[in-house]
């Protein structure tokens, strides 16, 4: 371990690496939480990121006008965080979804003490989600009671057939499925629930992203 990195650095680096990338304002929340306090200021978070960059652990870039910059890990940063993933530089068209998944993780983790968030990146590296095969959710939550919950984040409508197919595959494999969806997706998701076998429909929970 690099002696110039503290425990908060290591935990934050791992979180960022697991999520592919993290927007600076979300990193402010994460760093503050890991330090046992409120969100860091933007300048304090930038100072942390600058130190990571100097150590060769992270890179930073701006992709969308008017939005905060994004941070992702270098090969060295991934190894330092104990992650065997390859380096993936963010693509602009993936960032809204990445930001939404990060938002959900930041919301869920303090409300589920003892649970483990297993990110999509880890699931894909392992070959699949719980049960093997089929669609891979955006994350799994392994809670203290031994339940495995699939997390799906939806920002834009999908075809009814695709949504029904994915939902039915997930309810067959998981103890519960939590959808965090934009307003544009609500009608389609509730329609898909109507096509899930009655005995499994109660496993599906739909939450509004706007409420997080």
CORURZI-V663872 format. One line per field, one symbol per residue. ss: DSSP state (A for helix, B for strand, O for the rest). psi: psi as a letter, one per 40 degrees, with the letter a starting at -180 (. if undefined). burial: I if it has 9 or more other ideal C-beta (glycine too) atoms within 8 Angstrom, else O. A space follows every 50 residues. Layout:
# CORURZI-V663872
ss: ???
psi: ???
burial: ???
This chain:
# CORURZI-V663872
ss: OOOOOOAAAAAAAAAAAAOOOBBAAAAAAAAAAAOOOOOOOAAAAAAAAA AAAAOOOBBBBOOOOOOOOBBBBOAAAAAAOOOOOOOOOOOAAAAAAAAA AAAAAAAAAOOOOOOBBBBAAAAAAAOOOOOOOOOOOOBBBBOOOOOBBB BBBBOOOOOAAAAAAAAAAAAOOOOBBBBBBOAAAAAAAAAAAOOOOAAA AOOBBBBBAAAO
psi: hheehiddddddddddddedihidddddddddddefaiiiiddddddddd ddddefdiiiihdhheiiiihiiiddddddefheiihhhihdeedddddd dddddddddeegheihhhiddddddedaaheiiaihidiihhieeeihhh hhhhdiiiiddddddddddddedidihhhhiideeddddddddeeihdee deehhhihdee.
burial: OOOOIOOIIIIIIIIIIIIIIIIIOIIIIIIIIIOOOOOIOIOIIIOIIO IIIOIOIIIOOOOOOOOOOIIIIIOIIIOIIOIOIOIOOIOOOIIOIIII IIIIIIIIIOOIOOIOIIIIIIIIOOOIIOIOOIOOIIIIIIIOOOOIII IIIIIOOIOIOOIIIIIIIIIOIIOIIIIIIIOOIIOIIIIIIOOIOOOI IOIIOIIIIOOI
